[in-house]
């Protein structure tokens, strides 16, 4: 999971006094890339010149999952904001953190993992406010998101949870805690 302000684009790309970006409603040429951002709690997508991005520019052409940097209260039963799949070329503002992948399938499998109660209960152990810096993911085990994985990512989220509970030998008491403390994510 990336750090804060992953591509150097502030939360308000056009309203920042420090670092302003010119946004375009439509892609003008191949030199423009999609920018995902949140404005007044509404998710938006615009385009920026590729040359304007210098931070983490190598990740522009990867498949990505954007995770809202702020969501909930730190003690709510959902834990994280709804993730967003972003095909290349794309970037995000400071409103998101991102995880990068070499193919679409792995990115979408990561979204399934992120939606599991297992993943989110481990994040909740570190999350103390609405902010979800990359440090809150430190207890979450890394998985294989390819077809060679020991987890079948093609099944429902509750079924993936059951696979994860078995993989990590969770007790009935631990499973019951997770199932009652964490709500499903749409």
ABEGO torsion letter per residue (X at the ends): XBBBGAAGBBABAAABAABBBBBBABBABAABBBBBBBBGGBBBBBBBBAAABABGAAAAABBBBBBBABBEAGABAAGBBBBBBBBOBBBBBAABBBBBBABAAAAAAAAAAAABAAAAAAAAAABABABBBAAAAAABBBBBABAABABBAABBAAAAAAAAAAAAGBBAAAAAAAAAABBBBX
